[in-house]
Amino acid sequence: FLDSRFIDPRVAQALRDVVALREKLSNVARVLQRLNEERTQLFKDQERIRSNIDSLKSGASQRELVERFVTKLNAQEDRLETIGRELERLEAERTRLQAETNQRIESLSYEADL
């Protein structure tokens, strides 16, 4: 289109900028989806671990297993907190990128001599 002079270089660059912003938005959306899936899997794993802890009776060997489960639960809770913070940051980034994309699209103007 640029070589054929259907659009001028300024409009072409503005369109490239919009495409780049859209790619960033897509990347953020993919990361958000991956983190949400990881969080869901962690919740399921925690349910399984809690069920295993509940099924154990008292005793030395069971106590060691319970301690192992609790350690794993603690690590998962730490990861869930990290995921929560990252999700908040990415949601803000997605909102910012979407607003910037919308603003760039709205500011596009094109005049042509026919």
C-alpha positions, 0 to 999 in steps of 0.5 A: 500500500505504501509503495502504491501510494495508497497511504502516506508514510505517516499513516503507515507508521501509525498503523505499524504502531497500532499493530505493535501495540496489538501484539503486545496486548496479545502477549499480555493476554497469553501470559494472563491466561497461562498464570490463571491456568497455573493458579487453577492447577495449584488450587486443585493440587492444594485440595488434593493435598488437604484431602490427603492430610485429613485422611492421615491418622496420627503416628510418626510416619504420618507426621513426616508425611503431613509435614511434607504436605504442609511444606508443599502447601506453604510453597504453593501459597507463596506462588499463589501470592506471586501469581496474584501480584503478577495478575494485577500488574498484567491487568493494569498493563493490558488496560493501559495498552488497550487505552493506548491502542484505542487512542492511536486508532482514534487519532488516525486521520487520512486524507486522499485526493481522488 
